[in-house]
Amino acid sequence: MAFDYKKEYKEFYQPKNKPALVDVPAMNFIAVRGQGDPNQEDGEYKQAIGLLYGIAFTIKMSKKGDHRIEGYFDYVVPPLEGFWWQDGVEGVDYSRKEDFQWISVIRLPDFVTKADFDWAVEEATRKKKTDFSKVEFMTLEEGLCVQCMHVGPYDNEPATVALMHAYMEEQGYVLDINDRRRHHEIYLSDARRVAPEKLKTVIRHPVRKAQG
């Protein structure tokens, strides 16, 4: 049975649809940075997704080739995630999608080292005849956050975010979004196959204890 991060780490991938605090440890990711409307056909965002999965599956399928990754075990590729922001905006303004800055990521298993990642980039470039130079190895420790399961269209996320922020304030915390800690989404549904009203997205915002 392949190891499934969504099932083994439910506190990070399967929160309830009520806000709660979570302390997120350091994790390694495949990452691609970009900007612009994620819905644009053949846009930068959709190209980034292709790059991420190209590397993710090169690493997963390494078991069938000559490159042996120490500590490898079979696993389900973790879900697509994204960190989002807009210059000069606190939080996210969904009416200005063209102004989005983003880092799209897929979590790496802990056994994948930077050297293994570099091998995967070279291997994918050679086999797929594609430029993977935008892909990077990223380590991030989010720390204390408030998160909630959002069910429904992405454009309806502000209602869930409002619940999260009300809960955060009730618990004595304030929003701590900055250049290192971002609005974070984890996509548990394939938007190409799931009706908008049934989409499941984990929304996570960094927080810190309020002063005084």
N, C-alpha and C positions, 0 to 999 in steps of 0.2 A: 504493500500500500504506500503510495507516494506521500511524503510529508506535505501537509497543506497548512501554510502559515495562517490562513484565515480561520481554520478550525483550531489550530494549536494555540494561537494567540488571540482568543476572542476578545480580550480586553482592548486590543488595538484595532480589530477589524469588524467586530460584531457588537458595537455598543447598542444600548436601547434607544428608543426614540424619545428619550428624556435626557436632558443634559447631565453630564457627570464629569468629575475631575479625573485625569489620568496622568501618570508620570511616564513619559516615553523615553526609553534609553537610547543610547547611540546605535545607529544602524548604518549599513553601507548600501548605496544605491547606484544604479546606472542612471545617469542624468543627462538631459539635453535642455539647454536654455534657449528662450526665444521670446518673441513678442507678437502681438496681433490677435485678431479675432479667431478663436479656436474653431468656429463653425465655417470658416472660409474653405471652400472646396480647393483641394490641392495647395492649401496654405502651409505656412511654416509649422503650425501645430501638428497637422496631420502627417507631415513629413517626419517630424520629431518622433511621433508614435511608432512609425515604421522603423526608425533607427533603434529605438529602445528595444522593441521586440526582436529585431535582428540580433542584437547582442545577447538578450535574455535567453533566446533559444539556442544560440551558439554555445553558451555555457551549459545549459541544461542537457544538450545532446552531445556534450564532450565525451560522455561515457561510451559513445559508439565509435570514437576515433582514437588516435594515438596519444592525444594529450590527456594525461592523468592528473586530476585535481585531487590533492591530498585531502582526505576527510570527506570526499564527495558522497552524498546520499541522494536517492531519487526524490524529487520534490515537484510540486505544482508551482509553476511560475506565479509569483505573487501578483496582486492586482496593480493596475496602473494608478498612479497618484499624481497630484499636482500641487505646487506652491504658486500662489497667485498674488499679484499686487499691481497697483497703478501709481505712477509718480504723482505726488501731491494729493493723494486720496487716502484717508484712513479707512481701512477695510476694503470693500470692493463695490464699485459702481457698475451694476449689471447692464446699465443703459449705454455704457461706453466700452463695449467689448474690443473695439479696435485699439484701445489704449492699454490692453492687458500686457503685463510682463509676466512671464511664467518660467518655472523650472518643472519639467515633466520627469517623473522618476519611476523606476521599478526597483523594489527591494532586492538586494542580493543576499543569498544564503551566507552565513558567517564564514563558511569554509572558503569562500572566494577571496583570494588575495588580490592586491593591485597587479601583481605579476600575471595572475590568471586572467584578470580583466584585460590587461594589455594584449595577452595572447588572443583573447576572444575578439578584440577589435581588429587585430591583424588577420585572423582567420576569416571573420565575416567580410572584411574588405576584399580579401582574395577570392572567396567563394561567391559572393553576391555581386562583385564588381560595382560596389557602392561606396561612396565617401562617408566614412563613419567618424570623421575628424571632430565633429561637434559633440560626440559622446564623451562623457567624463565619469570618472569614479568619484563619488561624493560620500563623505561621512557626515552624518548630522545627528546631533542629540537634541531633540525638541524640548525635553524637560517637562515641566508642569503645564498642562493644557486643560481646556474644557472641550469636550467633544459630544457629538450627538449624531444619531442616524437620521439622515434626511431622506424621506420617501417622496418622490415626485419629480417634476421637471427641475432642471438646474436653475431656471429663472425664478423659481419659487423659494430658493434658498434663503433670501433675506428674512423670511418668517422664522425659519429654524435658527438662524443666527441671532435674531432678536431674543428668542427663548434662551439661547446659550448665554447671552450677555446679561439678561435678567438674573439667571441662576448664578452666574459668576459674581455679580454684585451682592446678591443675597449671602453668598458664602464668604464675602470679604476679600474678593480679588478684583484686580483691574486688568484690562486688556494690555498685552505686552507685545504687540506687533511692531517689529523694527526691521532693520536691514538683515538680520540673521534669523528672525522668527516671523513666519508668514502665515497668512490664511492658507489652510491645507485641506485638500480634498482627496478622498480615497474612493475610487470608482469600483463598486462591487457588481455593477450591471454593465452589459454591453449595450450601449445606446442604439446600436444598429439593429438589435434584436428584441429589445424590451420596450414596451409602451412607456411614454414619458411619465405617466402617473404611477408607474411601478418601479421606476429607477431608484436604486439604493445607493446613497453616497454618504460616506462618513465625512462630517465637517469637523475640523479641529482648529482651535484658536489658542495661541500661547497666552498664559496669564502669569501674574505675579501677585503676591500679597499686597493689599492696599496699605499705604503708609498710615500709621496711627490707628 
